[in-house]
Structure formats: structure tokens, C-alpha cells
Amino acid sequence: MARDVRPVHHPDKRHVEMPYAPALLVRRGSLLFLSGLTAAPVYHSHPHREEEFDLPPRMREQAVLLMENLKTTLAAAGCTLADVVSATRYLTDVAEQDDLNAVWASYLGAHRPTTTTVEVSRLATHANCKIEITVIAVGRERRSRRRAERIQKKPTRSKRKNAVQKRRRR
């Protein structure tokens, strides 16, 4: 059985070299695996440039930026926050978990994916990052826009038959 794993990138992807994909869509089983997201831009330079990590100092503001990054990354794979089934959340200060949970709930509403929350001394992305979340979502099967357009433009059998007959007459 052939593997069908596809990296997923935002439509407005910056052209920087990254050591990971923001997400992987596994078509067999329809699972989407997202790399850890922070409040920093998803597409940032490697090696890191300080100006890309000028982040707000509070957990609540960083959580909002992170959730927007999460929504954008999920949307690039044809998913929404409602498709998230599991999240692992890494915090540099577990005392700020209530601020994270307030933002998390405001974005997810009644949807409750599984979560694991871990306190860490520092995140590898950058010292200014207070939170990182990695997610597994249920991917949705979808046709590409080009394929859908081709299917819509494909002539019906009778039209194709008429075209062939016209060519033969010439």
C-alpha cells in the first residue's frame, strides 16, 4: 500500500526554508498532524531573526496570535477548529494556564478536543514564546480546485461524440 502523506502550506506562504512542515495531511485515515505552533509567524526564518519574534509579553495576547495561526494552518488543509481531535500544549508558566484556557474556549466554543498541557522551562522556537501547541485533526477529503474545474468543464458524452464527428468530416 502506497503512503499518501502531503505537507500542507498556507496559500500565502513566505518563501523561507523551514526544517518542518506546518502540517502533514495523511490521506489514508484522513488525519492531519500539525507541527507545534506559537504566537510567532508560522513562516519564520531559519536561522531565526530577532525581529520575527517581537511578541506581546502576556499569555492572553500570545494565545490569540497562536489560535489565529492554528485556524490558518487548519484552513490550508481544508479543516476548521471543529476538526481538531487532540492537542498538546506546552507552557513556560503553568500559572498562566487560565488565560490560555479562556482564549482556547473563546475559539473552540463547545468543541472539546483531547488536550495535554505540559509546563516547560523554555520553548525551542524562541525565548519570547510563552506557549506552543501541536494538534491532530481529522482531515477532510476534498478535490483540488483544478480537478473540480476540469470535471465541471468536461464535455458530456454526446458533446464529445459530436466534436469527434465534426473532426472526421473535415
PyMOL commands that set and color helices and strands:
alter all, ss='L'
color gray80, all
select helices_A, chain A and resi 50-53+59-76+81-83+94-108+145-153+157-169
alter helices_A, ss='H'
color red, helices_A
select strands_A, chain A and resi 5-8+23-26+31-37+84-91+114-119+131-138
alter strands_A, ss='S'
color yellow, strands_A
deselect
rebuild
show_as cartoon
